[in-house]
Amino acid sequence: MKWSWLAAWVGVWATAVVAGPLRDRTDEAVDRALAFLASQQKPNGAITDAGNPHAMTALAILAAAATGHPPGTPDAIGVMARKGLEYLLADGQQRPNGYYGGDGSRMYGHGIVTLTLAELLGMGPDAETDRRIQARLEKAIELILWSQDRKDRNDSQNFGGWRYEPDSRDSDLSVTIWQLMALRAAKNAGMDVPKEAIEKAVAYLRRTFKEVERRGQKAGGCGYQPGRGPTYTSASYGLLAMQVCGLYTAPEVEAAAAFLRQEKLDWNDRFFLYGTYYYAQGMYQRGGEDALISRRNVEEVLLSKQNEDGSWQAPHGEERNAGRVYGTSMAVLALAVKYHYLPIYQR
Protein backbone atom coordinates (compact mmCIF):
# COMPACT_ATOMS: atom_id res chain seq x y z
CA MET A 1 0.00 0.00 0.00
CA LYS A 2 1.30 3.43 -0.94
CA TRP A 3 0.83 5.84 1.95
CA SER A 4 3.01 8.78 0.86
CA TRP A 5 -0.04 10.75 -0.23
CA LEU A 6 -1.53 10.32 3.27
CA ALA A 7 1.56 11.74 4.93
CA ALA A 8 1.38 14.72 2.59
CA TRP A 9 -2.31 15.23 3.40
CA VAL A 10 -1.70 15.13 7.15
CA GLY A 11 1.11 17.65 6.72
CA VAL A 12 -1.16 20.04 4.79
CA TRP A 13 -3.93 19.69 7.39
CA ALA A 14 -1.58 20.21 10.33
CA THR A 15 0.03 23.25 8.72
CA ALA A 16 -3.36 24.84 8.10
CA VAL A 17 -4.50 24.24 11.68
CA VAL A 18 -1.27 25.49 13.27
CA ALA A 19 -0.96 28.52 11.02
CA GLY A 20 -4.55 29.51 11.77
CA PRO A 21 -5.24 31.60 8.65
CA LEU A 22 -7.70 34.45 8.97
CA ARG A 23 -11.24 33.19 8.56
CA ASP A 24 -13.44 34.65 5.84
CA ARG A 25 -17.07 34.44 4.69
CA THR A 26 -16.42 31.13 2.96
CA ASP A 27 -15.09 29.53 6.15
CA GLU A 28 -18.15 30.73 8.04
CA ALA A 29 -20.49 29.46 5.32
CA VAL A 30 -18.78 26.07 5.34
CA ASP A 31 -19.07 25.81 9.15
CA ARG A 32 -22.80 26.51 8.96
CA ALA A 33 -23.20 24.01 6.13
CA LEU A 34 -21.40 21.26 8.03
CA ALA A 35 -23.55 21.93 11.07
CA PHE A 36 -26.62 21.54 8.87
CA LEU A 37 -25.35 18.21 7.51
CA ALA A 38 -24.73 16.99 11.07
CA SER A 39 -28.32 17.93 11.97
CA GLN A 40 -29.59 15.62 9.23
CA GLN A 41 -27.79 12.52 10.51
CA LYS A 42 -30.07 9.65 11.45
CA PRO A 43 -29.56 7.31 14.46
CA ASN A 44 -28.10 4.65 12.14
CA GLY A 45 -25.49 7.13 10.86
CA ALA A 46 -27.08 7.86 7.47
CA ILE A 47 -27.14 11.52 6.39
CA THR A 48 -30.09 12.21 4.11
CA ASP A 49 -33.29 14.20 3.81
CA ALA A 50 -34.60 12.98 0.46
CA GLY A 51 -33.70 9.32 0.01
CA ASN A 52 -30.65 7.63 -1.54
CA PRO A 53 -28.95 7.26 1.87
CA HIS A 54 -25.77 5.59 0.54
CA ALA A 55 -25.03 8.32 -2.00
CA MET A 56 -26.08 11.22 0.24
CA THR A 57 -24.12 9.97 3.24
CA ALA A 58 -21.03 9.51 1.07
CA LEU A 59 -21.33 13.04 -0.33
CA ALA A 60 -21.75 14.51 3.15
CA ILE A 61 -18.72 12.79 4.66
CA LEU A 62 -16.68 13.57 1.53
CA ALA A 63 -17.59 17.24 2.06
CA ALA A 64 -16.53 16.96 5.71
CA ALA A 65 -13.18 15.42 4.76
CA ALA A 66 -12.66 18.01 2.02
CA THR A 67 -12.83 20.76 4.63
CA GLY A 68 -10.52 19.15 7.19
CA HIS A 69 -12.86 16.84 9.12
CA PRO A 70 -12.14 13.21 8.11
CA PRO A 71 -13.57 10.38 10.25
CA GLY A 72 -10.44 10.22 12.39
CA THR A 73 -10.72 13.77 13.77
CA PRO A 74 -12.21 14.21 17.27
CA ASP A 75 -14.38 17.28 16.60
CA ALA A 76 -18.18 17.15 16.13
CA ILE A 77 -18.00 17.06 12.33
CA GLY A 78 -15.35 14.36 12.44
CA VAL A 79 -17.68 12.34 14.67
CA MET A 80 -20.47 12.87 12.14
CA ALA A 81 -18.15 11.62 9.40
CA ARG A 82 -17.15 8.58 11.46
CA LYS A 83 -20.78 7.63 12.10
CA GLY A 84 -21.55 8.13 8.41
CA LEU A 85 -18.63 5.95 7.43
CA GLU A 86 -19.77 3.25 9.85
CA TYR A 87 -23.18 3.34 8.17
CA LEU A 88 -21.60 2.74 4.75
CA LEU A 89 -19.38 -0.05 6.09
CA ALA A 90 -22.15 -1.83 8.00
CA ASP A 91 -23.21 -5.31 6.92
CA GLY A 92 -25.97 -5.26 4.32
CA GLN A 93 -25.28 -1.85 2.83
CA GLN A 94 -23.06 -3.22 0.07
CA ARG A 95 -24.49 -6.06 -1.99
CA PRO A 96 -22.52 -9.32 -2.29
CA ASN A 97 -21.37 -8.31 -5.79
CA GLY A 98 -19.90 -5.05 -4.40
CA TYR A 99 -22.77 -2.78 -5.48
CA TYR A 100 -23.62 0.33 -3.42
CA GLY A 101 -26.34 1.65 -5.74
CA GLY A 102 -29.11 -0.46 -4.22
CA ASP A 103 -30.45 2.56 -2.30
CA GLY A 104 -31.99 3.85 -5.54
CA SER A 105 -28.97 5.93 -6.53
CA ARG A 106 -27.86 3.29 -9.07
CA MET A 107 -24.40 3.65 -10.60
CA TYR A 108 -24.30 7.33 -9.68
CA GLY A 109 -24.40 6.36 -6.03
CA HIS A 110 -22.04 3.47 -6.49
CA GLY A 111 -19.41 5.74 -8.01
CA ILE A 112 -19.91 8.36 -5.30
CA VAL A 113 -19.52 5.84 -2.47
CA THR A 114 -16.50 4.23 -4.13
CA LEU A 115 -14.82 7.62 -4.61
CA THR A 116 -15.49 8.49 -0.97
CA LEU A 117 -14.07 5.21 0.33
CA ALA A 118 -10.98 5.63 -1.86
CA GLU A 119 -10.40 9.15 -0.56
CA LEU A 120 -10.88 8.08 3.07
CA LEU A 121 -8.61 5.05 2.89
CA GLY A 122 -5.97 5.66 5.55
CA MET A 123 -8.04 8.40 7.26
CA GLY A 124 -10.14 6.09 9.42
CA PRO A 125 -10.14 6.42 13.22
CA ASP A 126 -8.21 3.15 13.58
CA ALA A 127 -6.46 0.43 11.60
CA GLU A 128 -9.46 -1.92 11.75
CA THR A 129 -11.70 0.69 10.11
CA ASP A 130 -9.11 1.21 7.36
CA ARG A 131 -9.04 -2.55 6.81
CA ARG A 132 -12.81 -2.58 6.41
CA ILE A 133 -12.67 0.40 4.05
CA GLN A 134 -10.16 -1.44 1.90
CA ALA A 135 -12.25 -4.62 1.83
CA ARG A 136 -15.41 -2.76 0.77
CA LEU A 137 -13.43 -0.67 -1.71
CA GLU A 138 -11.91 -3.69 -3.41
CA LYS A 139 -15.36 -5.16 -4.04
CA ALA A 140 -16.73 -1.82 -5.22
CA ILE A 141 -13.89 -1.47 -7.72
CA GLU A 142 -14.49 -5.00 -8.99
CA LEU A 143 -18.11 -4.07 -9.70
CA ILE A 144 -17.05 -0.93 -11.62
CA LEU A 145 -14.60 -2.93 -13.73
CA TRP A 146 -17.17 -5.67 -14.35
CA SER A 147 -19.73 -3.07 -15.42
CA GLN A 148 -17.31 -1.44 -17.87
CA ASP A 149 -16.61 -4.81 -19.44
CA ARG A 150 -20.32 -5.29 -20.25
CA LYS A 151 -19.95 -2.84 -23.15
CA ASP A 152 -19.44 -4.12 -26.68
CA ARG A 153 -15.90 -3.34 -27.78
CA ASN A 154 -17.23 -2.61 -31.28
CA ASP A 155 -19.77 -0.09 -30.00
CA SER A 156 -17.86 3.16 -30.39
CA GLN A 157 -20.79 5.12 -28.95
CA ASN A 158 -20.65 3.41 -25.56
CA PHE A 159 -17.50 1.33 -25.10
CA GLY A 160 -15.38 2.39 -22.13
CA GLY A 161 -18.13 4.14 -20.20
CA TRP A 162 -20.91 3.43 -17.74
CA ARG A 163 -24.61 4.14 -17.30
CA TYR A 164 -27.42 3.70 -14.82
CA GLU A 165 -27.18 0.01 -14.00
CA PRO A 166 -24.13 -2.26 -13.62
CA ASP A 167 -25.21 -4.31 -16.64
CA SER A 168 -26.24 -1.36 -18.85
CA ARG A 169 -24.97 -1.66 -22.41
CA ASP A 170 -25.04 2.07 -23.10
CA SER A 171 -23.05 4.91 -21.49
CA ASP A 172 -23.23 8.58 -20.61
CA LEU A 173 -20.55 10.88 -19.27
CA SER A 174 -22.52 12.03 -16.22
CA VAL A 175 -22.42 8.50 -14.78
CA THR A 176 -18.99 7.72 -16.24
CA ILE A 177 -17.30 10.65 -14.49
CA TRP A 178 -18.02 9.20 -11.02
CA GLN A 179 -16.65 5.78 -11.95
CA LEU A 180 -13.55 7.27 -13.56
CA MET A 181 -12.80 9.47 -10.57
CA ALA A 182 -13.40 6.54 -8.22
CA LEU A 183 -10.92 4.39 -10.17
CA ARG A 184 -8.38 7.21 -10.27
CA ALA A 185 -8.71 7.86 -6.53
CA ALA A 186 -8.38 4.16 -5.75
CA LYS A 187 -5.27 3.91 -7.91
CA ASN A 188 -3.81 6.96 -6.15
CA ALA A 189 -4.40 5.17 -2.84
CA GLY A 190 -2.39 2.17 -4.00
CA MET A 191 -5.28 -0.11 -4.95
CA ASP A 192 -4.99 -2.50 -7.89
CA VAL A 193 -6.71 -0.74 -10.80
CA PRO A 194 -5.81 -1.95 -14.30
CA LYS A 195 -4.31 0.81 -16.41
CA GLU A 196 -6.43 -0.37 -19.32
CA ALA A 197 -9.66 0.43 -17.46
CA ILE A 198 -8.72 4.08 -17.02
CA GLU A 199 -7.43 4.27 -20.59
CA LYS A 200 -10.75 2.94 -21.94
CA ALA A 201 -12.67 5.46 -19.83
CA VAL A 202 -10.46 8.32 -21.02
CA ALA A 203 -10.99 7.20 -24.61
CA TYR A 204 -14.76 7.33 -24.05
CA LEU A 205 -14.36 10.73 -22.42
CA ARG A 206 -12.52 12.01 -25.47
CA ARG A 207 -15.22 10.70 -27.80
CA THR A 208 -17.73 12.93 -26.04
CA PHE A 209 -15.62 16.01 -26.82
CA LYS A 210 -16.91 18.45 -29.45
CA GLU A 211 -15.36 21.64 -30.78
CA VAL A 212 -17.54 24.74 -30.93
CA GLU A 213 -17.03 28.40 -31.76
CA ARG A 214 -18.09 31.00 -29.25
CA ARG A 215 -17.91 34.70 -29.89
CA GLY A 216 -15.47 34.14 -32.70
CA GLN A 217 -13.14 32.01 -30.62
CA LYS A 218 -12.45 28.29 -30.84
CA ALA A 219 -13.54 26.40 -27.77
CA GLY A 220 -15.12 23.08 -26.93
CA GLY A 221 -16.01 20.62 -24.26
CA CYS A 222 -17.44 17.25 -23.51
CA GLY A 223 -21.10 16.51 -24.06
CA TYR A 224 -23.46 14.22 -22.19
CA GLN A 225 -22.90 11.56 -24.85
CA PRO A 226 -20.81 11.39 -28.04
CA GLY A 227 -22.18 13.75 -30.67
CA ARG A 228 -23.79 16.16 -28.24
CA GLY A 229 -22.48 19.65 -27.71
CA PRO A 230 -21.01 20.88 -24.44
CA THR A 231 -22.96 22.59 -21.70
CA TYR A 232 -21.67 24.32 -18.58
CA THR A 233 -22.12 21.11 -16.61
CA SER A 234 -20.74 18.61 -19.13
CA ALA A 235 -17.77 20.79 -20.08
CA SER A 236 -16.98 21.11 -16.37
CA TYR A 237 -17.00 17.42 -15.54
CA GLY A 238 -15.05 16.64 -18.69
CA LEU A 239 -12.42 19.21 -17.75
CA LEU A 240 -11.91 17.79 -14.26
CA ALA A 241 -11.94 14.17 -15.41
CA MET A 242 -9.15 14.70 -17.91
CA GLN A 243 -6.99 16.54 -15.42
CA VAL A 244 -7.32 13.99 -12.62
CA CYS A 245 -6.15 11.45 -15.21
CA GLY A 246 -3.04 13.54 -15.88
CA LEU A 247 -4.08 15.18 -19.18
CA TYR A 248 -3.37 18.70 -17.98
CA THR A 249 -2.20 20.10 -21.33
CA ALA A 250 -4.41 18.09 -23.69
CA PRO A 251 -6.13 20.13 -26.44
CA GLU A 252 -9.51 19.13 -25.02
CA VAL A 253 -8.54 20.63 -21.65
CA GLU A 254 -7.46 23.90 -23.21
CA ALA A 255 -10.67 24.09 -25.25
CA ALA A 256 -12.89 23.29 -22.26
CA ALA A 257 -11.20 25.99 -20.18
CA ALA A 258 -11.79 28.47 -23.02
CA PHE A 259 -15.45 27.43 -23.15
CA LEU A 260 -15.92 27.85 -19.41
CA ARG A 261 -14.20 31.25 -19.30
CA GLN A 262 -17.11 32.53 -21.37
CA GLU A 263 -19.77 31.03 -19.11
CA LYS A 264 -21.64 33.23 -16.64
CA LEU A 265 -22.57 31.16 -13.63
CA ASP A 266 -26.37 30.95 -13.44
CA TRP A 267 -28.00 29.74 -10.21
CA ASN A 268 -31.08 28.79 -12.27
CA ASP A 269 -29.12 26.47 -14.54
CA ARG A 270 -30.75 23.03 -14.69
CA PHE A 271 -27.82 21.29 -12.96
CA PHE A 272 -26.04 24.26 -11.42
CA LEU A 273 -24.76 22.65 -8.21
CA TYR A 274 -23.64 19.51 -10.01
CA GLY A 275 -21.81 21.48 -12.68
CA THR A 276 -20.31 23.96 -10.22
CA TYR A 277 -18.72 21.18 -8.16
CA TYR A 278 -16.76 20.16 -11.27
CA TYR A 279 -16.23 23.71 -12.53
CA ALA A 280 -14.63 24.81 -9.25
CA GLN A 281 -12.35 21.78 -9.04
CA GLY A 282 -11.48 21.69 -12.74
CA MET A 283 -10.57 25.37 -13.00
CA TYR A 284 -8.60 25.14 -9.75
CA GLN A 285 -6.49 22.46 -11.37
CA ARG A 286 -5.76 24.89 -14.20
CA GLY A 287 -4.17 27.30 -11.74
CA GLY A 288 -3.35 30.96 -12.39
CA GLU A 289 -6.15 33.31 -13.46
CA ASP A 290 -8.52 30.42 -14.16
CA ALA A 291 -8.27 29.29 -10.53
CA LEU A 292 -8.59 32.79 -9.07
CA ILE A 293 -11.49 33.93 -11.24
CA SER A 294 -13.46 30.70 -10.95
CA ARG A 295 -13.15 30.66 -7.17
CA ARG A 296 -14.43 34.24 -7.02
CA ASN A 297 -17.32 33.34 -9.36
CA VAL A 298 -18.30 30.30 -7.30
CA GLU A 299 -18.15 32.11 -3.97
CA GLU A 300 -20.11 35.08 -5.32
CA VAL A 301 -23.05 32.88 -6.33
CA LEU A 302 -23.04 30.28 -3.58
CA LEU A 303 -22.55 32.60 -0.62
CA SER A 304 -25.54 34.63 -1.76
CA LYS A 305 -27.78 31.55 -2.04
CA GLN A 306 -27.10 29.82 1.28
CA ASN A 307 -30.20 29.36 3.42
CA GLU A 308 -30.42 30.61 7.00
CA ASP A 309 -30.05 27.06 8.35
CA GLY A 310 -26.73 26.67 6.51
CA SER A 311 -28.10 24.54 3.68
CA TRP A 312 -28.33 24.93 -0.06
CA GLN A 313 -31.14 23.61 -2.21
CA ALA A 314 -31.38 23.98 -5.97
CA PRO A 315 -34.30 26.14 -7.12
CA HIS A 316 -36.06 23.63 -9.36
CA GLY A 317 -36.05 20.35 -11.22
CA GLU A 318 -34.12 17.19 -10.49
CA GLU A 319 -31.59 18.99 -8.31
CA ARG A 320 -34.25 20.46 -6.04
CA ASN A 321 -35.84 17.03 -5.64
CA ALA A 322 -32.45 15.63 -4.58
CA GLY A 323 -32.81 17.60 -1.35
CA ARG A 324 -30.74 19.83 0.89
CA VAL A 325 -28.16 17.24 1.95
CA TYR A 326 -27.27 16.82 -1.71
CA GLY A 327 -27.28 20.56 -2.42
CA THR A 328 -25.29 21.41 0.70
CA SER A 329 -22.69 18.71 0.12
CA MET A 330 -22.14 19.75 -3.50
CA ALA A 331 -21.87 23.42 -2.53
CA VAL A 332 -19.32 22.66 0.19
CA LEU A 333 -17.28 20.51 -2.20
CA ALA A 334 -17.25 23.39 -4.69
CA LEU A 335 -16.18 25.89 -2.02
CA ALA A 336 -13.52 23.48 -0.75
CA VAL A 337 -11.05 24.52 -3.45
CA LYS A 338 -9.55 26.84 -0.87
CA TYR A 339 -8.63 23.87 1.33
CA HIS A 340 -7.89 21.02 -1.07
CA TYR A 341 -7.21 18.36 1.51
CA LEU A 342 -8.52 15.45 -0.57
CA PRO A 343 -5.75 13.64 -2.47
CA ILE A 344 -7.54 13.43 -5.83
CA TYR A 345 -8.01 17.21 -6.05
CA GLN A 346 -4.47 18.24 -5.13
CA ARG A 347 -2.41 19.61 -7.99
Secondary structure as UniProt FT lines:
FT   HELIX           4..19
FT   HELIX           25..39
FT   TURN            43..44
FT   HELIX           53..66
FT   TURN            67..68
FT   TURN            71..72
FT   HELIX           76..89
FT   TURN            91..93
FT   TURN            96..97
FT   HELIX           101..103
FT   TURN            104..105
FT   HELIX           106..120
FT   TURN            121..122
FT   HELIX           127..148
FT   TURN            149..150
FT   TURN            153..154
FT   TURN            156..160
FT   TURN            166..167
FT   HELIX           173..188
FT   TURN            189..190
FT   HELIX           195..207
FT   STRAND          209..214
FT   TURN            215..216
FT   STRAND          217..222
FT   TURN            226..227
FT   HELIX           232..244
FT   TURN            245..246
FT   TURN            248..249
FT   HELIX           251..261
FT   TURN            267..268
FT   TURN            270..271
FT   HELIX           272..286
FT   HELIX           288..305
FT   TURN            308..309
FT   HELIX           317..321
FT   HELIX           323..335
FT   HELIX           336..338
FT   HELIX           343..345
//
